Amino acid sequence: MTAFDRFEQRLPELMDELASPQLPDYFDNMLTRTARTRQRPAWASLERWLPMGVIARSSLVPPLPWRSIGILVILGLLAVAGALIYVSSRQRLPEPFGPARNGSILVSTVDGEIVSVDPATGASSGLVTGPANDIVPALSRDGTKFLFVRAGSGSADTLYVANVDGSDSRQVAQGSFVRVDVDLSPFDWSPSGDRVAFISQVGSARKLTILALDGSAPRTLDLGLSVSDVSWRPNGQELVFRGVISESSGTTYGLYTVSSDGSGLRPIVPVTDLEFGWREPVLSPDGTHVAFARWGSATGNGLHVVGVESGDDRVVEFDGHLDSDQYNPQFSPDGTQLVFARFENGEYQLSIAPVNGGGQAIAIGPRHSQETADPFLGFSPDGTMVLARYPADGKTWLLGSKGGDDQQVSWPAGRSYSWQRLAP
């Protein structure tokens, strides 16, 4: 054993000898204070009342897993954010009827092509081009698709559907599609956009045909009369049209409604033997009324509005008098106004007036001579403008629906038009 080992063994003893005994400075104060303080009573001690085993027992409710809950909350917030981004990225669609925001205008050009025009800038782009004669574009009510006819001779017309940008064009039917005028579309889209109603030539008769765009064959309704001017009602189950019945006793003309399956055919008003008794009928946006022009009657010439359900026929009076030389009416998107052609003092001009009549008609657009053919016309989706093309000079105008702000457009020369509806 070394000397260092011996020293280590005696180190605690040496430290006790070297340390000088002392008390802390606050020791006397502590004794004085504790002497004045009473001891806590026994009843205040919990362990005297309950066994220590009960006090030490763990809670019956397990602790919440806060970390897992936090992760789930974060994942939920991320899922909601992703859903919002997805919904906002999808294109909002307008309602099938009523006012909408103005989109592009599809133009059927004199060269047999279909182009899209931005009415705000006049910029145009080709949608359906080439040597074929493609005519009468008809946009769906939601503005996402359009129909067009590839015109042939006789029964060689072919019906196509395409996306609004011209993509995914495909043939959906073939036959002879009857147009009231070569520049007017014979088609009317259903409110849901899954079907199309049109007039087809079957022998010597004009039949109402319903075409589903799912690839199934068209269904032609045998109604026992010749059909024109067909329109879907907003319920998507009924259609309104002009019908002609030719019998040995004579020919009658009337307005009818029928279900899309061919049942429930009924006249809206009593039929007449006047060929122009129900001229250019057009259905109101809410499907409750039909506006039309009447010619050749001893009384009641001019514009009429008739209730589809009630059959109430009312002559529309403007400017305090009846005017027999009014024709080609079109409803505004909100259904409160009519735009129509009006012949007066050897010239005709477009006018806008309340559907209920009694107001002052507003003249819009240029005047033309009596020999000028009827214009193509229709309201913009938002109702602030009227699109009009005058066949006599081939000019197209955008006219303010309140008068003024008229402008002649410089788009490609067109024959027919269809204005895209967008969500407000």
PATOR-928170 format. One line per field, with one value per residue (C-alpha): chain; x, y, z; residue in three letters; residue number from 1. Coordinates in Angstrom, 2 decimals, m for minus. Layout:
kette (A,...) $
c1 (X,...) $
c2 (Y,...) $
c3 (Z,...) $
rest (Ala,...) $
nr (NUM,...) $
END
This chain:
kette (A,A,A,A,A,A,A,A,A,A,A,A,A,A,A,A,A,A,A,A,A,A,A,A,A,A,A,A,A,A,A,A,A,A,A,A,A,A,A,A,A,A,A,A,A,A,A,A,A,A,A,A,A,A,A,A,A,A,A,A,A,A,A,A,A,A,A,A,A,A,A,A,A,A,A,A,A,A,A,A,A,A,A,A,A,A,A,A,A,A,A,A,A,A,A,A,A,A,A,A,A,A,A,A,A,A,A,A,A,A,A,A,A,A,A,A,A,A,A,A,A,A,A,A,A,A,A,A,A,A,A,A,A,A,A,A,A,A,A,A,A,A,A,A,A,A,A,A,A,A,A,A,A,A,A,A,A,A,A,A,A,A,A,A,A,A,A,A,A,A,A,A,A,A,A,A,A,A,A,A,A,A,A,A,A,A,A,A,A,A,A,A,A,A,A,A,A,A,A,A,A,A,A,A,A,A,A,A,A,A,A,A,A,A,A,A,A,A,A,A,A,A,A,A,A,A,A,A,A,A,A,A,A,A,A,A,A,A,A,A,A,A,A,A,A,A,A,A,A,A,A,A,A,A,A,A,A,A,A,A,A,A,A,A,A,A,A,A,A,A,A,A,A,A,A,A,A,A,A,A,A,A,A,A,A,A,A,A,A,A,A,A,A,A,A,A,A,A,A,A,A,A,A,A,A,A,A,A,A,A,A,A,A,A,A,A,A,A,A,A,A,A,A,A,A,A,A,A,A,A,A,A,A,A,A,A,A,A,A,A,A,A,A,A,A,A,A,A,A,A,A,A,A,A,A,A,A,A,A,A,A,A,A,A,A,A,A,A,A,A,A,A,A,A,A,A,A,A,A,A,A,A,A,A,A,A,A,A,A,A,A,A,A,A,A,A,A,A,A,A,A,A,A,A,A,A,A,A,A,A,A,A,A,A,A,A,A,A,A,A,A,A,A,A) $
c1 (0.00,1.36,1.36,m1.25,m3.58,m3.31,m4.15,m7.24,m8.64,m8.39,m9.68,m13.30,m12.03,m9.57,m12.30,m14.49,m11.59,m10.80,m14.40,m15.46,m18.98,m21.49,m25.17,m26.84,m27.65,m31.41,m31.53,m32.67,m35.37,m36.63,m37.00,m38.78,m41.33,m42.03,m42.59,m45.47,m47.06,m49.64,m49.37,m51.93,m54.87,m55.10,m58.44,m56.80,m54.52,m56.17,m54.23,m55.95,m59.37,m58.61,m56.37,m53.20,m54.12,m57.23,m55.34,m52.63,m55.12,m54.91,m57.87,m60.60,m60.60,m57.55,m55.51,m56.37,m53.89,m53.31,m50.61,m52.86,m55.74,m53.52,m52.38,m55.98,m57.00,m54.17,m55.06,m58.71,m57.77,m55.58,m58.47,m60.87,m58.34,m57.83,m61.59,m61.96,m59.15,m60.75,m64.19,m62.82,m60.85,m63.96,m65.91,m69.12,m72.08,m75.02,m78.64,m80.28,m82.78,m82.74,m79.97,m76.34,m72.94,m71.94,m69.44,m68.14,m70.32,m70.21,m70.57,m71.51,m69.58,m70.57,m67.60,m69.14,m66.89,m67.67,m65.60,m65.62,m65.67,m64.93,m67.59,m65.55,m62.45,m63.64,m60.87,m61.89,m60.56,m61.63,m63.46,m64.67,m62.82,m62.14,m63.84,m67.12,m70.14,m70.67,m73.62,m76.08,m74.08,m76.28,m74.67,m75.97,m77.66,m74.68,m72.30,m70.00,m70.95,m72.43,m74.22,m73.66,m74.82,m72.49,m74.82,m75.14,m77.77,m81.17,m80.96,m77.19,m77.08,m74.97,m75.34,m72.23,m71.59,m68.34,m66.91,m67.14,m63.47,m64.09,m62.45,m63.91,m66.14,m68.26,m71.19,m74.45,m77.11,m77.73,m80.81,m82.66,m82.80,m85.52,m84.67,m87.38,m84.79,m81.47,m79.68,m81.68,m80.91,m83.53,m82.32,m83.27,m81.16,m82.90,m82.38,m80.02,m78.06,m78.43,m81.02,m81.81,m85.18,m85.25,m87.47,m86.69,m88.16,m89.88,m91.49,m93.70,m94.14,m92.03,m91.66,m90.54,m87.43,m85.74,m82.05,m80.20,m76.50,m75.46,m75.18,m78.66,m80.79,m83.05,m86.73,m89.22,m92.64,m95.70,m98.05,m100.23,m99.27,m96.41,m94.15,m92.03,m90.59,m89.99,m88.82,m88.22,m90.04,m87.81,m89.17,m87.30,m90.34,m92.52,m92.09,m94.01,m94.27,m96.28,m98.32,m100.11,m102.80,m103.78,m107.05,m109.56,m111.68,m108.82,m105.62,m105.45,m102.64,m102.07,m99.74,m99.30,m97.55,m96.51,m94.43,m91.01,m92.26,m95.04,m97.89,m100.18,m100.49,m102.85,m103.48,m102.61,m105.32,m108.01,m106.53,m107.19,m107.27,m105.02,m101.64,m100.00,m102.13,m99.15,m96.18,m92.68,m93.73,m91.09,m91.30,m90.60,m87.54,m89.77,m91.84,m95.17,m95.97,m95.53,m95.10,m96.00,m97.09,m100.48,m101.20,m104.20,m106.89,m109.70,m108.93,m106.05,m103.13,m99.73,m97.89,m99.62,m98.65,m100.55,m100.39,m99.20,m101.41,m104.28,m104.57,m105.25,m104.42,m103.52,m102.71,m99.69,m100.29,m97.40,m97.36,m101.09,m102.12,m102.08,m99.64,m100.22,m96.75,m94.78,m93.13,m90.22,m90.48,m87.74,m87.87,m85.22,m83.38,m85.41,m88.67,m89.79,m89.17,m89.59,m87.37,m89.13,m89.07,m91.50,m92.53,m93.58,m93.65,m92.13,m89.20,m88.65,m86.58,m86.08,m87.91,m87.90,m90.96,m92.38,m93.97,m97.03,m97.47,m98.67,m95.21,m93.22,m91.36,m87.68,m86.38,m82.88,m80.51,m80.52,m83.60,m84.07,m86.39,m89.41,m87.56,m85.01,m85.37,m86.03,m82.93,m81.43,m81.82,m81.57,m80.70,m77.28,m77.30,m77.20,m79.93,m77.93,m77.47,m79.24,m77.31,m78.76,m77.67,m79.36,m79.39,m79.85,m76.39,m74.84,m73.90,m73.96,m74.66,m74.52,m77.32,m77.88,m81.12,m81.96,m81.26,m77.88,m74.44,m74.92,m71.87,m71.34,m68.98,m66.06,m66.19,m66.05,m69.23,m71.82,m75.13,m76.20,m75.02,m75.18,m74.16,m72.47,m73.99,m71.61,m72.24,m72.74) $
c2 (0.00,3.41,6.63,8.04,5.12,5.73,9.42,8.62,6.43,9.25,12.04,12.19,12.33,15.10,17.18,16.95,18.17,21.07,22.29,24.91,24.37,27.14,27.77,29.77,33.44,32.91,29.96,32.02,33.79,30.46,29.10,32.24,32.05,28.35,28.75,31.19,29.00,26.39,22.90,21.99,20.14,16.43,16.65,18.77,15.91,13.97,10.83,10.59,10.34,8.25,5.27,6.09,3.42,5.36,8.65,7.12,5.30,6.54,8.36,6.20,8.49,7.79,10.84,12.31,11.52,15.18,14.46,12.12,14.56,17.38,15.29,14.42,18.09,19.09,16.34,17.44,21.05,19.95,17.87,20.82,23.13,20.62,20.32,24.11,24.38,21.64,23.24,26.70,25.30,23.78,25.92,27.27,26.73,29.07,28.18,26.89,29.77,33.42,36.06,34.93,36.48,37.10,34.67,34.13,34.23,31.33,32.53,30.46,32.25,32.65,30.38,27.43,27.61,28.09,30.60,31.87,35.64,37.63,40.39,42.70,42.71,41.31,38.70,35.48,31.93,29.01,26.12,24.06,24.78,23.07,22.51,21.18,23.46,23.69,25.80,26.82,26.36,25.97,26.29,24.26,26.19,25.70,27.04,23.99,22.32,23.16,21.43,22.14,20.75,19.62,20.42,18.10,17.62,16.10,13.77,13.95,16.51,15.30,16.52,16.94,17.90,19.40,21.09,24.88,25.13,22.91,19.82,16.30,16.79,13.72,12.76,12.12,11.85,11.98,13.00,15.99,18.67,21.18,24.83,27.46,29.64,28.56,30.72,29.66,26.68,23.92,22.61,23.26,21.87,20.31,22.13,19.39,19.30,15.55,15.70,17.77,18.39,19.13,18.90,16.19,15.69,12.31,11.92,14.96,15.62,17.48,15.35,16.17,14.14,13.72,12.84,11.67,12.46,9.22,7.47,5.99,6.28,9.33,8.89,10.47,11.20,10.40,13.22,13.25,16.77,18.73,20.40,23.58,26.07,23.60,24.68,22.83,23.99,24.47,21.30,19.27,17.02,19.04,20.86,23.66,23.90,25.13,22.41,22.13,19.57,19.00,17.18,16.91,19.48,21.98,22.95,24.19,25.84,25.96,26.04,22.74,21.23,17.58,15.41,14.33,10.73,11.77,11.62,14.42,16.26,19.23,22.57,25.60,27.66,26.74,26.11,28.44,28.23,31.30,30.33,33.22,32.82,31.73,33.20,32.95,31.61,31.88,30.51,32.76,31.88,30.61,28.50,30.07,32.16,32.13,35.32,35.27,37.50,37.26,38.31,38.02,38.32,40.85,41.65,41.01,41.46,42.27,40.74,38.35,36.71,33.57,31.56,27.97,26.62,29.10,29.67,33.37,35.20,38.86,41.37,43.42,47.14,49.64,53.42,53.61,51.88,48.52,47.98,45.12,45.38,43.90,40.51,38.23,38.74,37.55,37.52,39.17,36.74,37.89,37.60,41.20,42.65,41.82,42.85,42.72,44.11,46.91,48.29,51.92,54.77,52.69,51.49,48.98,49.19,47.03,48.00,46.95,47.19,45.63,42.20,43.45,46.28,49.74,51.24,53.19,51.09,52.02,52.05,50.61,50.07,51.34,51.79,49.75,49.78,47.53,45.19,44.30,40.73,39.92,40.29,37.63,39.03,38.01,39.38,38.94,36.53,39.46,41.36,44.55,44.14,42.87,41.04,41.77,40.82,42.48,40.17,43.02,44.46,41.57,43.86,42.75,45.10,45.06,47.34,48.72,47.34,50.71,52.68,54.05,52.46,50.83,49.51,47.75,44.82,43.82,40.08,37.52,37.80,35.51,33.88,32.68,33.13,31.51,33.42,31.52,31.71,31.89,31.81,35.32) $
c3 (0.00,m0.94,1.03,m1.32,m0.60,3.10,2.69,0.64,3.37,5.94,3.66,5.03,8.57,7.75,6.08,9.21,11.30,9.02,8.62,11.15,12.57,11.57,11.14,8.38,9.11,8.82,11.25,14.27,12.23,10.99,14.53,15.67,12.77,13.12,16.83,16.07,13.32,14.28,12.89,10.14,11.66,11.01,9.16,6.42,5.38,2.49,3.24,6.66,4.94,1.79,1.38,m0.53,m3.10,m4.09,m4.36,m6.48,m8.83,m12.46,m14.11,m15.65,m18.77,m20.89,m21.95,m25.37,m28.18,m29.02,m31.56,m33.58,m33.36,m34.63,m37.59,m38.48,m38.29,m40.61,m43.08,m43.01,m43.71,m46.62,m48.06,m47.80,m49.45,m52.27,m52.81,m52.95,m55.49,m57.61,m57.52,m58.31,m61.24,m62.84,m65.25,m63.76,m66.05,m66.58,m65.98,m69.19,m69.30,m68.30,m68.41,m68.63,m69.26,m72.86,m74.34,m77.85,m80.96,m83.41,m86.98,m90.01,m92.75,m96.38,m97.20,m95.35,m92.30,m88.62,m86.69,m83.11,m82.59,m79.45,m79.65,m77.41,m79.63,m82.94,m82.91,m84.65,m84.87,m87.05,m85.40,m88.36,m91.59,m94.88,m98.22,m96.76,m96.43,m92.65,m91.56,m88.81,m85.57,m82.49,m79.06,m76.14,m73.34,m71.02,m73.70,m73.73,m77.05,m80.41,m83.25,m86.91,m90.23,m92.97,m95.83,m98.77,m101.41,m100.79,m97.79,m97.50,m94.64,m91.73,m88.15,m85.99,m82.38,m81.09,m78.02,m78.00,m79.00,m82.04,m80.57,m80.44,m83.47,m84.21,m86.39,m84.53,m87.25,m90.97,m92.90,m94.29,m91.58,m92.39,m91.87,m91.89,m93.60,m95.03,m92.46,m89.38,m87.17,m87.12,m83.74,m80.13,m77.27,m74.28,m70.96,m69.72,m72.99,m73.47,m76.29,m79.34,m81.01,m84.72,m87.77,m90.29,m93.74,m93.96,m97.37,m97.87,m94.13,m91.62,m88.50,m84.98,m84.15,m80.76,m80.83,m77.71,m77.88,m76.21,m79.56,m79.66,m82.80,m83.30,m82.44,m84.85,m83.38,m85.50,m84.54,m87.63,m88.65,m90.19,m87.63,m87.57,m85.05,m82.22,m78.72,m75.45,m72.35,m69.26,m67.63,m70.28,m70.83,m73.19,m76.49,m78.18,m81.96,m84.92,m86.59,m89.92,m90.67,m94.30,m94.89,m97.69,m95.91,m95.92,m94.15,m90.57,m88.64,m84.91,m81.91,m80.05,m77.09,m76.74,m74.40,m75.62,m75.88,m78.27,m75.77,m74.62,m77.93,m77.53,m79.22,m77.12,m78.84,m81.39,m84.82,m87.74,m91.51,m91.79,m93.19,m91.34,m88.23,m86.14,m87.95,m86.43,m83.00,m80.25,m76.69,m73.70,m71.53,m68.70,m71.11,m70.14,m73.26,m77.02,m79.05,m82.74,m85.62,m87.31,m90.87,m93.15,m90.51,m90.61,m86.97,m84.61,m86.98,m85.47,m82.52,m80.14,m76.86,m75.83,m72.58,m73.08,m70.28,m70.28,m74.03,m73.40,m76.63,m76.29,m79.01,m77.96,m78.38,m78.56,m78.73,m78.11,m81.33,m83.07,m85.89,m88.30,m89.86,m86.95,m87.23,m86.28,m82.47,m80.09,m76.27,m74.12,m71.80,m68.79,m70.75,m70.19,m73.66,m77.32,m80.22,m83.58,m87.11,m87.84,m91.23,m91.23,m93.78,m96.55,m94.42,m91.69,m88.55,m85.51,m82.34,m78.69,m76.45,m73.25,m73.60,m71.75,m74.24,m73.39,m73.53,m76.03,m78.61,m78.95,m82.52,m82.90,m85.79,m89.36,m91.54,m94.69,m97.66,m98.05,m100.40,m97.76,m96.52,m92.87,m90.68,m88.45,m84.93,m81.32,m77.88,m76.32,m73.33,m70.87,m72.73,m73.24,m77.02,m80.09,m82.81,m86.25,m89.75,m92.72,m95.76,m98.26,m97.67,m95.69,m92.80,m89.18,m86.29,m82.51,m81.33,m77.84,m76.42,m74.88,m78.05,m79.12,m78.80,m82.22,m84.02,m87.30,m86.83,m89.00,m88.40,m91.20,m93.27,m91.70,m92.48,m89.05,m85.48,m82.06,m78.92,m76.11,m72.62,m69.66,m65.92,m64.44) $
rest (Met,Thr,Ala,Phe,Asp,Arg,Phe,Glu,Gln,Arg,Leu,Pro,Glu,Leu,Met,Asp,Glu,Leu,Ala,Ser,Pro,Gln,Leu,Pro,Asp,Tyr,Phe,Asp,Asn,Met,Leu,Thr,Arg,Thr,Ala,Arg,Thr,Arg,Gln,Arg,Pro,Ala,Trp,Ala,Ser,Leu,Glu,Arg,Trp,Leu,Pro,Met,Gly,Val,Ile,Ala,Arg,Ser,Ser,Leu,Val,Pro,Pro,Leu,Pro,Trp,Arg,Ser,Ile,Gly,Ile,Leu,Val,Ile,Leu,Gly,Leu,Leu,Ala,Val,Ala,Gly,Ala,Leu,Ile,Tyr,Val,Ser,Ser,Arg,Gln,Arg,Leu,Pro,Glu,Pro,Phe,Gly,Pro,Ala,Arg,Asn,Gly,Ser,Ile,Leu,Val,Ser,Thr,Val,Asp,Gly,Glu,Ile,Val,Ser,Val,Asp,Pro,Ala,Thr,Gly,Ala,Ser,Ser,Gly,Leu,Val,Thr,Gly,Pro,Ala,Asn,Asp,Ile,Val,Pro,Ala,Leu,Ser,Arg,Asp,Gly,Thr,Lys,Phe,Leu,Phe,Val,Arg,Ala,Gly,Ser,Gly,Ser,Ala,Asp,Thr,Leu,Tyr,Val,Ala,Asn,Val,Asp,Gly,Ser,Asp,Ser,Arg,Gln,Val,Ala,Gln,Gly,Ser,Phe,Val,Arg,Val,Asp,Val,Asp,Leu,Ser,Pro,Phe,Asp,Trp,Ser,Pro,Ser,Gly,Asp,Arg,Val,Ala,Phe,Ile,Ser,Gln,Val,Gly,Ser,Ala,Arg,Lys,Leu,Thr,Ile,Leu,Ala,Leu,Asp,Gly,Ser,Ala,Pro,Arg,Thr,Leu,Asp,Leu,Gly,Leu,Ser,Val,Ser,Asp,Val,Ser,Trp,Arg,Pro,Asn,Gly,Gln,Glu,Leu,Val,Phe,Arg,Gly,Val,Ile,Ser,Glu,Ser,Ser,Gly,Thr,Thr,Tyr,Gly,Leu,Tyr,Thr,Val,Ser,Ser,Asp,Gly,Ser,Gly,Leu,Arg,Pro,Ile,Val,Pro,Val,Thr,Asp,Leu,Glu,Phe,Gly,Trp,Arg,Glu,Pro,Val,Leu,Ser,Pro,Asp,Gly,Thr,His,Val,Ala,Phe,Ala,Arg,Trp,Gly,Ser,Ala,Thr,Gly,Asn,Gly,Leu,His,Val,Val,Gly,Val,Glu,Ser,Gly,Asp,Asp,Arg,Val,Val,Glu,Phe,Asp,Gly,His,Leu,Asp,Ser,Asp,Gln,Tyr,Asn,Pro,Gln,Phe,Ser,Pro,Asp,Gly,Thr,Gln,Leu,Val,Phe,Ala,Arg,Phe,Glu,Asn,Gly,Glu,Tyr,Gln,Leu,Ser,Ile,Ala,Pro,Val,Asn,Gly,Gly,Gly,Gln,Ala,Ile,Ala,Ile,Gly,Pro,Arg,His,Ser,Gln,Glu,Thr,Ala,Asp,Pro,Phe,Leu,Gly,Phe,Ser,Pro,Asp,Gly,Thr,Met,Val,Leu,Ala,Arg,Tyr,Pro,Ala,Asp,Gly,Lys,Thr,Trp,Leu,Leu,Gly,Ser,Lys,Gly,Gly,Asp,Asp,Gln,Gln,Val,Ser,Trp,Pro,Ala,Gly,Arg,Ser,Tyr,Ser,Trp,Gln,Arg,Leu,Ala,Pro) $
nr (1,2,3,4,5,6,7,8,9,10,11,12,13,14,15,16,17,18,19,20,21,22,23,24,25,26,27,28,29,30,31,32,33,34,35,36,37,38,39,40,41,42,43,44,45,46,47,48,49,50,51,52,53,54,55,56,57,58,59,60,61,62,63,64,65,66,67,68,69,70,71,72,73,74,75,76,77,78,79,80,81,82,83,84,85,86,87,88,89,90,91,92,93,94,95,96,97,98,99,100,101,102,103,104,105,106,107,108,109,110,111,112,113,114,115,116,117,118,119,120,121,122,123,124,125,126,127,128,129,130,131,132,133,134,135,136,137,138,139,140,141,142,143,144,145,146,147,148,149,150,151,152,153,154,155,156,157,158,159,160,161,162,163,164,165,166,167,168,169,170,171,172,173,174,175,176,177,178,179,180,181,182,183,184,185,186,187,188,189,190,191,192,193,194,195,196,197,198,199,200,201,202,203,204,205,206,207,208,209,210,211,212,213,214,215,216,217,218,219,220,221,222,223,224,225,226,227,228,229,230,231,232,233,234,235,236,237,238,239,240,241,242,243,244,245,246,247,248,249,250,251,252,253,254,255,256,257,258,259,260,261,262,263,264,265,266,267,268,269,270,271,272,273,274,275,276,277,278,279,280,281,282,283,284,285,286,287,288,289,290,291,292,293,294,295,296,297,298,299,300,301,302,303,304,305,306,307,308,309,310,311,312,313,314,315,316,317,318,319,320,321,322,323,324,325,326,327,328,329,330,331,332,333,334,335,336,337,338,339,340,341,342,343,344,345,346,347,348,349,350,351,352,353,354,355,356,357,358,359,360,361,362,363,364,365,366,367,368,369,370,371,372,373,374,375,376,377,378,379,380,381,382,383,384,385,386,387,388,389,390,391,392,393,394,395,396,397,398,399,400,401,402,403,404,405,406,407,408,409,410,411,412,413,414,415,416,417,418,419,420,421,422,423,424) $
END
